[in-house]
Amino acid sequence: MNILVDVNVFIDVMTKRANWQGSLRTLNLARTSPEIEGWTSALTVPLLYFFRLRVIEEKQARMRWKSCSCF
């Protein structure tokens, strides 16, 4: 099964918004379940980078995204 993971799922986990644990379960299933193939929009990575940039310095944001293991 293919699922499209919206950018808001990642933002839920990053900011620990209400019910963020459900979003974390979704991400974990997409990463670990052999029956599920997770997809994101091409804009998800740049959106998350710039969102994260508002919180931390650019150098740290770049290092964190380079080490990010995506689907």
N, C-alpha and C positions, 0 to 999 in steps of 0.2 A: 504494500500500500504506500502511495506517495502522499506526503503532507507538505503544505506550504506553511512555514513558520513565519508569522508576522513579526515585524521589528518590535512591536509592543510586548511580545512575549519575552524578548531579551531585556527590554527596558524594565519590565516587571521584576525580573530577577536581579538586575543591576541595582535597582532602587528599593527593592523589597516592598513594592506597592502591595496593597490589599490583595490577599489570596495569591501571593507570588509563588507559594509552594506548588500550586497547580501548574504554573508556567514552567517551573523547574522540572517537574515530573515529565511534562511534554518534551522539553529539551533532552532530558536523559533518555526517554524512550526513543526519540529520533536518533540519538547517538549510539544506543546500545542494542536496540531490538533488530534482529535480522529481518523481521517482517515489515518494518517501517523504514522508508527512505525519506529523510528530511530535506527540504529545499527551502531556500530563502530568496527574496528578491535580490537583484543585482545591487540595489541601493541600500540593502541592510547594512553591509560593512561600513560604507562611508557615513551613513546616518549614525551608527553606533560610535564610530570614531569621533565625529564632531560632537555628539552628545557627551561622550567621555571627556573630550577636550575641555568642555565647560567646567568639568569637575577637577581635573588634574592638568599639569603642564603638558605641553605638546610632546616633549621628549619621552616622558613616561607613557603617554597615550600611544605613541608609535611603538614603543618597546612591547607594551602589553598586547597590542593587536598583531604584532609580528609573531608573538609566541602563542597566539590563540589557535586552538585546534578546532577547526570547523568540521562540519559533517564530512 
